[in-house]
Amino acid sequence: MVAVAILAAGRGTRMKSSLPKVLHPVGGKSMLERVLDSCELIQPSRYFVIVGYGAEQVKDQIGDREKVEFVLQQQQLGTGHAVQQLLPLLSGSNEDVLVLNGDVPLLRPETLEQLLNTHQNNQNAATLLTAKLDNPQGYGRVFCDEQNYVQKIIEDRDCTREQKLNQRINAGVYCFNWQKLAEILPHLSAENDQKEYYITDVFTSLSPVMAMDVADVQEISGINNRQHLANAYQILQQRIKEKWLLEGVTLVDPDSITIDETVEIAPDTTIEPQTHLRGKTVIGSGCRIGPGSLIENSEIGDQVTVLYSVVSDSTAEEGTRIGPYAHLRGKAKLGADCRVGNFVEMKNCQIGQGTNVAHLSYIGDATLGEKVNVGAGTITANYDGVKKHQTIIGNHCKTGSNSVLVAPITLGNEVTIAAGSVVTEDVESDALVIARSRQVIKQGWRMNPTD
């Protein structure tokens, strides 16, 4: 059994933000959410999130997660002081405790599983994650014997010239035998320049302590400012794109494409340059997405094309073509084999199979049947200044160019609307609607004609 403690109390002043540092997003999830997700493989019995600055904001974002308990660190007096807050909560516990930082969002679940297995298989009092850096300057050095048992940890400023040659550094991720740690925590001292209690001070009193080197040093990247945040995002993007390339997805110019970790893509789909996939988006097989498209929190069926368009919170079924320059939002739902063309906006609507809205139209708060043809410039006038109203159009209808349907309104099946009509009343099936003034031509109309 293992409990997880995540240190998330700091403000992160170098982020220059009122948002707590651990809530800053990296690829569709906050840093803290990523740290929590990295623990899934080890199946913790409890999660302790140690909060301080912005505690209520942190609780609001992740408070609905199972097994999460919030621990308030009223004063932020160092990492050792943060872990001390667990003493009354884990009194008498014989669990191991994994201590993580809420601003280190790139740890892989497999790494934490390996760390825990190393700790438990060797019955260590403590096991710390370490890394070997080409340039370890500024980091505390970890000195081990041939079996990776820790002999000492020395801060960079205290190392001799020979000791500085050691490339193994402390990554700040620890697994402890709680019973042994709990005996030492109350006796930590703050006699240092920062007047803080450091968790690393416990290692001189624990035995055995073992180090485990992380295979990919990028995993331990901490976030202290916006530059670090951008770097972490690039690392995450590289991982995500490599995954989808190996899964049979074509990424044309991967450097110009961004994909959230929460996105799912089926094989044989092509993602064109300058395309961005966000949130809980699902892309089917054989699609062409982009170039120049943004899709977020949407479901795209097989063999769908989305060209230079924005699709948000919407659905497009198999064989549908979207764009260029279309905008779907607010739960627009397109059936199979639809066509949504140039400069069309759709909002909160259901579009039947085989329906075409080819260009220059707004379809909002509407239900369209199958094989409807919407002429250029058709608008559903859904708002009366107070409320939104529905437009319902039956199967096999046609609207002429520059038509306006003033909601609430219902058209039956096989209704044709003449170009330039403003329709304000319901129409039965099999009808032609002409709702415009008769054309009048007046020759010689000018009051003062010129020669």
N, C-alpha and C positions, 0 to 999 in steps of 0.2 A: 504494500500500500504506500502511496505517495501523495502528499499534499503539495500544492504549488503556491508560492508566495511571489507576487509580482509587485515590484517597487514602482509606484506610479504617483508619488506625492508631489513631485517637483513642478515648478511653474515652467521652467525652460525659458529663462529671460532672453537668451540669445535667439530664440525664435521670433522675438518682437511681436508677440501676439497675446490677446486676452484669452485665447483658447488654450487649455492645458496641453502641454507638449504631447502627451501620449494620445490625444484625440486627433492630432493632425493626420490626414489621410495619406496612405501610400497605396496607390493602385486599387482604389475602390473600398478599402477598409482602413480604419484607424490603426495606428501603430499598436495600441493596446489590444484591439481585436485580433490582430495578426499574432501577437504573443500568446493570447489565449488559444487560438487555433493551432499553434505549433505544439500544444500539449496533448492533442487528441489521441495520439498513438499510445501514450503512457497511461491514459485513463485515470486521471487524478480522482481521489476521493473528495477533495475539497479544493476550491480556489480562493485564496486570500488576495484581494486587491488592496494594497496599502495606499490610501488616498490622502491628499492634503489640499493643495491649491486646486480650486475648481472641483471639489469633491462632488458637488451636486450634479455638475455637468457630466462627470464620469459615470455617476450612478444612473443618470437618465439614459446614457447611451448603451450601457451593457448590463443594466440592472435586471433585465429579463432573462439573462443566461442562467442555466441550471448550475447549481453548486457554487455560485459566486457569492462570496461574503466580503463586505467592505470593512476595512479596518482604518480608522482615522489616526493619522500621525499629525497631531496638532502642531507641533514644531518639527521642522525638518532638520534633524541633528545628525545626519549621516546614515549610511547603509546599515550599520550595526544597530543604531537606534530604531530604524524602521523594522528590522527583524525582531527586536525586543518587544514590539507591540503584539507579537504572536504568543508571548509567554502565557498569558491567562487563557488564551483560546485553545492552546495545545497542551495544557497541563496534563501530565500523565500519559500523553500519547506516545506510542512506540512506532509511529510512522517515520518514513523519510520525508524530508522537505526539500523541494527544488526551489531555489531562489533565482528569479529572473528579473530583468529590467524591462520596464514598460516602453523604453525608447530604443530597444534592440529588436526590430521587427522582422529580420530576415532569417532567423534560425529555422532550420528544417526540422520537422517532426522526427525524422530518422536520427538526427543528431542528438536530440534530447532522449530518445529511446536508448541510444547507444550509451549515453552518459549515465542514465539510470541503471542500465544493465552492468556497466563497469563498476558502479558504486556498490550495487547489491551483490554481485558475484564475488567481489573481493572483500565484502564485509567491511568497507571503509567507514571511518568516522566522518570523512568528508572527501568529496571528489570535485575537482574544479575543471572547468573547460579552459583549455589553453590553445594558443595558436603560435605558429612559427612565422614571424614576419621577416621579410628581407630587410626592412628598416624599422627596428623596434624602438627607435629613439622616442623617449617620453613615456614609455610604458614600464610598469613594474615587471621585473624579470622573475621567472619561476625556475628554480634549480631542482632537478630531479636526479635520482639514481638511474641505473640501467633498466629498472622495472617500472619506471615512471612514478615512484613514490617521491613525494615532495620533501625536499630537505630544507629549503628556505625560500622566502619571497623577499626580494629587495627592490625598493623603489629606484627608479632610474637615476634620480639625483644622488642616491647613496651608493651607486655601483662604482667599483673600481674600473679602470680602463679594461682590464681583462674580463670582468664580469659583464661589461656592456656588450661584449661579443656574443653573449648568449641571446639567441633569437626567440626563445620561448617566452611568451607574455601571458599575463592573466586576462582572460576574456570577460570576467565579471559574472560568470554563470556558475552556480554552485549547487551541489547536492549534499545534504547533511543527514547524518543520523540525529534525529531530533533530541533524543534523550541525552546524548553526549553534548550536543550544542547547548541545550537548555541549562546545563550545569555551568557553562562558561559565560553565556550572554549577560547575566546580571553583573559581571565583574569587569566588563569592558571599560576602558578609560578614554577620556577625551583630552588627554594631555598631548595635544599636537597643535600645530599652527592654526588649523581651522576650527579647533575646539569641537570636533565632531567625533562620533563613535563609528569606527570602521569595522565592517564585518570581516575584513582580511586579518584583523588582529587575533581572531580566534584560532588561526591555524598553528600558532606557536604552542597551543595547549591541546590540540587534537592529534590523535594518532590511531590508525594510519591515515594519511592524506595522500591521495593519488591524483595525478593530472591526466587528462585525456585531450590530445590534440584534435582540433577540428580539421576536417579535410579541406574545407573551403573557407578561407579566412574572410571572405565577404559576408559570411553568415553573422559574424560578430560585430558588424558595423553599427555603431551607435549614432543616434541622431541628436545633434545639439543645435543646429541652425538650418536655415532653408537650403543651403548648399548641400549639407548632408542629406536632407530630405530628397532633393533632386537626384543625388547619387544613388540613394537607396531605390528610388523609383526605376532608374535605369537598370540596376542589377535585377530587380524584380521583372522588368519587362524582358530582359534577356532570357531569364528562366522560362517565362510564359511562352515566348515565341519559339524557343527551342522545343518546348513540349509539343506545341501544335504542329510545327514542321515535321516532327517525328511521328505525329498522329495522322499525317496525310493531308494537311492543310497547306495550300500554297500561299505564301506571303510575298507579294511583289514589293520589293524595297522595304524590308522589315524595319529599317531605321526610321521611316516616316509613319509607321503604324503603331498604335498603342492599343493594348488589350487588357482589360481588367481580369484579375485572377478568377472572378466569379462568372466569367463568360464561358459558354460551351459551344464548340464548333464541330460539325460532323466532317468526315473525310471528303475529299474531292471538291471542297469549296475553295474559291480564290478570293483573297483579301487584297484589294488593289491599294496603291499608295495613298497616303494622306487620309486613311480611314481609321476611325476610333470606335472601339466597342466597349461599352460601359455597363456596369451593374449586372443584373441577373438577365443577361441576354443569351438567347439560344439561337444558333444559326444552323440550319439544316444542311443536307448534302447537296453538292453540285451547284451551289450558289455563286454568284458574282457580286461581291460587296465592294462598292467604290468604283473608281477613285473618288476621294473627297467626300466621304459620307460619315455621319455620326449616328450610331444606333445604341440606345440605352434602354435597359429594362424592357426588352421586346422579344417576341418570338417570331423567327423567320423560318418558313417552311423550306422544303427541298426545291431546288431549281428556281430560286427567286433572284432577281436582279435588283440591286439598289444602287443607283448612279447619282452622285453629287446630291445627296438628299439627307434629311434629318428624320429619324424615326425614334419616337420616345413613347414608352408605355403603350405599345401597340402590337398588333399581330398581322402577319401576312402569310397566307397559306400558299401551297405548292404552285409554282409556275407563274406567280405574280411578278409584274415589272413595275418598278417604282423609279421615277425620276426621268430626266435630270431636274434638279431643283424643286423637289416636292418636300412637303413637311407633314408628317403624320404625328399626332400627339393625342394625349388624353383618351386612351383606350379606343383608338381607331382599330377596327377589325376588318381585314380584307379577306374575302374568300379566295378560292383557287382561280388562277388564270385571269386575274384582274389586271387592269392597266391604269396606273396613276402617273400622269405625265407632267410636263413642264409647268412649274409655278402653280401647283395645286396644293391647297392646305386642307387637311382633314382632321376633325376633332370629334371625339365621342360619337363615332358612327359605326354602323355595320353595313358592309358592302357585300352583296351576293356574288356568287361565282360568275366569272366572265363579264363583269361590269367594267366599262371604260369611263374614266374621267381624265380625258387626254391632256387638257391644258387650261390654265388661267381660271381656276374655279375654287370656290370655298364650299366645303360640305361639312357642316357642323350640326351635332345633335340630330342625326338623321339615320334612317334605315332604308337602304336601297336593295331592291330584289336582284334577281339574276338577269344578266345580259341587258343591263340598262346602259344606254349611251348618253353621257352627259356632255352637252355641247360646250364650246369654249365660253368662258365668262359666266357660267351658271353659278348662282349664289343661293344658298339656303339662308334666308334672313331669319335667324333663330332667336334674336334678342329684341324684346319690346321696350327695353329701358329699365325693366324691373326683373323679369324672369326669362329663362331660356325655354324654348318650345321645340317640339319635335316635328320633323318632316318625314313622312313615310311615302316611299315610291315603290310601286309594284314591279313585277317582272316585265321585261321587254319594253320598257318605256324609253322615250327619247325626249331630251330637252334641247331646244334650239339655242343658238349662241345668244349670250347676253340675257338669259332668262333669270328672273328672281322669283323664288318660291317663299312666300311670306308665311312662316309657321305661326300657329299650328296648322298643318295642312296634310291631307292624305290624297295620293293619286292611286287609282286602281292599276290593273295590269294593262299593258299595251296602250298607254296614253302617250300622245305626242304633243309637245308644247312648241308652238311657233316661236321663231326667233324674236327676241326683244320683248317677250311677254312678262308681265308682272302678275303672278297667279296668287290670288288671295282666298280662293274657295276650294273645297274638296272637289275632286273630279272622279267620276265613275270610270270603270274599265272601258277600253275600246273607244277612246274619244280623242278628238283634236281640240286643243285649247289655243285660242287666239285672244290674247289679253293685252292689246295695244291700240293706240289711236290710229284711225284710218289715215293713210298718207294723203296729204293735200299739197297740190302744186299750184302756185300762183305766179304766173308769168308777169314780168314787168312790175315787180313788187316794190321797187325803190321809189320813195316819195319824190326825189329829185334826180331823175336819171341823167347821166352824163351823155354827151354826144358820142 
